[in-house]
Amino acid sequence: MTDVDLDAEKYEKHREAGRILAQVRDEAADRLEVGTGYLEISEWAEERIRELGGTPAFPVNVSVDNEAAHGAAAPDDERTIGEEMVKLDIGVHIDGWLADTAITVDFTGTDDLVAASEEALEAALDTVEAGVHTGEIGAEIERVIDGYGYNPVVNLTGHGLGHWEQHTSPNIPNRAVETGVELEVGDVVAIEPFATDGGGKVHEGSAEEIYSLEREASVRNRQAREALKQIVSEFKTLPFARRWLDTSRSGMALRRLKQAGAVHGYPVLQEDEGYLVSQREHTVIVTEDGCEVTTRSR
């Protein structure tokens, strides 16, 4: 597959989403400090995305310490950042064409754990080209993180980015695997190494503030019906935050929608208590002899 037009409109929209996202990620990371509110940084970044001409592709993830992903601010969230390892995972779309990126901002002094995921990402990017097997990319990620004396999080992966779809094939593993596929010219993928001083497997926690549409369904409750109408109209199949819903009874509405099979939730994914997780992520467009990183700082 070598005749893909990488100047096509959809790729230009991926690129524009990436340009906006790189700027917002860097500005958000610079604003983050001990005492910054979860809700404050999330709302700031989401509004900044809109100011620059994009739309948030999913709620800003603020995951700390042993949390790897899906940490997010609740409505009226009063939590603030402490002396913790903070992962900011942010997405932008232009007309449904996405970019996805993440950065770790560390207030624990564990610099080498942050460096492990950052260097693993750069090694993975150096490996990407048309025809490379996804298992080879995972092997590079694992090699670098092992070299730092840490473990990759093996049950989290990078992923493809589709139209109005945040997670599509192919999966990009964070360790060497024999299964997988060869990347093709024009594939748009997010590569996201996670490094940990724990065992390398995350599990679901109890907190859940992010959801996405599963299917349209009939529900009796008025607030649930109104919430579903907003979800279908505004967010389509992309993840959304409970705090984004207009109804004042968002928790109840979402419970009803989950019971009806209309939405599903994304619980916080976390290592065991007491361990730390770092993350770094870029979005790339695969080319014949490498890749174009859409979320690189300009």
ZIRA-V512533 format. One record per backbone hydrogen bond with DSSP energy under -1.0 kcal/mol. NH is the residue of the N-H (numbers start at 1). CO is the residue of the C=O. E is the energy in kcal/mol with one decimal. If there is no record, write none. Layout:
[[NH/CO/E] [NH/CO/E]]
This chain:
[[6/4/-1.1] [8/5/-1.6] [12/8/-1.8] [13/9/-1.9] [14/10/-2.1] [15/11/-2.6] [16/12/-2.4] [17/13/-2.4] [18/14/-2.2] [19/15/-2.6] [20/16/-2.3] [21/17/-2.4] [22/18/-2.7] [23/19/-1.5] [24/20/-2.4] [25/21/-3.1] [26/22/-2.1] [27/23/-2.4] [28/24/-3.0] [29/25/-2.5] [30/26/-1.9] [31/27/-1.5] [32/28/-1.2] [35/81/-2.7] [36/33/-2.5] [38/79/-2.1] [41/37/-2.4] [42/38/-2.0] [43/39/-2.8] [44/40/-2.1] [45/41/-2.3] [46/42/-2.4] [47/43/-2.2] [48/44/-2.4] [49/45/-2.1] [50/46/-1.5] [51/47/-2.4] [52/48/-1.7] [53/50/-1.4] [54/49/-2.5] [55/93/-1.4] [57/91/-1.7] [61/89/-2.8] [62/71/-2.1] [63/87/-2.1] [65/85/-2.4] [67/64/-2.6] [68/269/-3.3] [69/269/-1.5] [77/74/-1.8] [81/36/-2.9] [84/82/-2.2] [86/105/-2.7] [87/63/-3.1] [88/103/-2.7] [89/61/-1.7] [90/101/-2.6] [92/99/-2.1] [93/55/-2.6] [94/97/-2.3] [97/94/-2.0] [99/92/-2.0] [101/90/-2.4] [102/281/-1.3] [103/88/-2.0] [105/86/-3.2] [107/84/-2.1] [111/109/-1.2] [114/110/-1.3] [115/111/-2.5] [116/112/-1.7] [117/113/-1.3] [118/114/-1.9] [119/115/-3.1] [120/116/-1.8] [121/117/-1.9] [122/118/-1.9] [123/119/-2.4] [124/120/-2.2] [125/121/-2.6] [126/122/-1.9] [128/124/-1.2] [130/287/-1.9] [131/183/-3.2] [132/129/-2.0] [134/181/-2.7] [136/133/-1.3] [137/133/-1.2] [138/134/-2.1] [139/135/-2.0] [140/136/-1.7] [141/137/-2.1] [142/138/-2.7] [143/139/-2.5] [144/140/-2.1] [145/141/-2.2] [146/142/-2.8] [147/143/-1.8] [149/146/-1.7] [150/145/-2.0] [151/196/-2.7] [153/194/-1.9] [154/200/-2.5] [158/172/-3.2] [159/190/-2.0] [160/168/-2.7] [161/188/-2.3] [162/165/-2.1] [164/96/-2.8] [168/160/-1.9] [172/158/-1.6] [183/132/-2.6] [186/286/-2.9] [187/184/-2.2] [189/284/-2.1] [190/159/-3.5] [191/282/-2.4] [195/278/-2.0] [196/151/-2.4] [197/276/-1.3] [203/270/-2.6] [205/268/-3.4] [211/240/-2.6] [212/264/-2.0] [214/262/-3.8] [215/262/-1.5] [225/221/-2.2] [226/222/-2.5] [227/223/-2.4] [228/224/-2.5] [229/225/-2.2] [230/226/-2.1] [231/227/-2.6] [232/228/-2.6] [233/229/-2.0] [234/230/-3.1] [235/231/-1.6] [236/231/-1.8] [238/235/-2.5] [240/211/-3.1] [242/209/-2.0] [244/241/-1.5] [245/242/-1.4] [253/249/-2.4] [254/250/-2.5] [255/251/-1.9] [256/252/-2.2] [257/253/-2.2] [258/254/-2.5] [259/255/-2.2] [260/256/-1.6] [261/258/-1.4] [262/257/-2.6] [264/212/-2.2] [266/210/-2.5] [268/207/-2.3] [269/69/-2.6] [270/203/-2.9] [271/66/-3.2] [275/272/-1.6] [277/65/-1.7] [278/195/-2.8] [280/193/-1.6] [281/102/-2.0] [282/191/-1.7] [284/189/-2.8] [285/292/-2.4] [286/187/-2.9] [287/290/-2.3] [292/285/-2.6] [294/283/-1.9]]
